[in-house]
Structure formats: structure tokens, C-alpha cells
Amino acid sequence: MNYNIEQRRRRSIRLLGYDYAQTGGYFVTICTQGRACIFGDVVDGEMRLNHAGEMVQRWWTEMGNKFPAFQADEYVVMPNHFHAVVNLVSPKGAHAEAPLSTMVQWFKTMTTNEYIRCVKQCGWPPFSKRVWQRNYYEHIIRDESALGRIRRYIVDNPAKWHKDPENPLNARQRPT
């Protein structure tokens, strides 16, 4: 079988030439592999975290201890994805000590490792291949107006779960 690297190369969703260690605000979405609902359920428009969802929340709040430039803003753990506003700040100038991608990778690694331990020790549901999808979505927040819209989107996400394209019940609505 011939392997064509051009066919297999993933198209980057990052802004070409942008320095993601730059101070500023970012909207981040991370989805589970296969959109598996492993972090809890939405009940009456409110997210009810299970132990795995609580673990994801705990590691997110731990990020600032690992990366001093990281400041958590609004966030929500959903059944199969995670939305957050991240602010990168740096007392030394225009750059954080690590780019956003390094921070997200650390978060995904820590949550995956703990999830694996809890599958073995606590009986959490197993996952297929990996907990998180390989990549993640990010959006550079350019002004206060955009920040306000994104925060509202995050806060309202559980109440709109029944319409959310990430909801497996709405899989046919998901863009390809």
C-alpha cells in the first residue's frame, strides 16, 4: 500500500504567522474522541458532571499552577466537549512562557492519564483509542464585544444542548 503524505496531512486551523504565546484572550473548544459522552449529562438545561467531568474541571483549574501566564475565564465541561476562555498574561512582556498549544496538550495529557487510571481502578467507562480528539479549536478574541458573546455562548451552552451539533442526537446537523 502506497502512503501519500499529501493526502494524510491535516490542514492547520491556526492563524498563519500568529504567535500563540502572545498575551491576549482565546476561545478554546476540545472534543472527546468520537464525541463520546463521558463527562456527565445535561438535565433540564444544566450540566451535571460525573466524576470524569469533575476531574476535567479540576485539571482545568490547576492550569494556572503549571503555567503562570494562564488565567482561566468562563468555561464549561459538557458531556463530550469542553469550552473555555483563556487569557494569557505575562509580567515580562508580550509573550507567555509557553504557547497555548503546549498548555492545551498538558491539559489533555493530564486528564487522559487520570481517566486511564480511573478506568482501571474506579470502573469508569473505557474509551476508544484516546479520550480527546487529536486537535482542538481555538479562536483569538479580538475585543470586548467578542469576549462578551463568547462568554454568553459558554454560559448558555448547557441550556442549548438539545440544539448543539456536538450532541450525538444531532449528529446529522454537524457540518462535515
Order of alpha helices (4+ residues) and beta strands (2+ residues): alpha-beta-beta-beta-alpha-beta-beta-alpha-beta-alpha
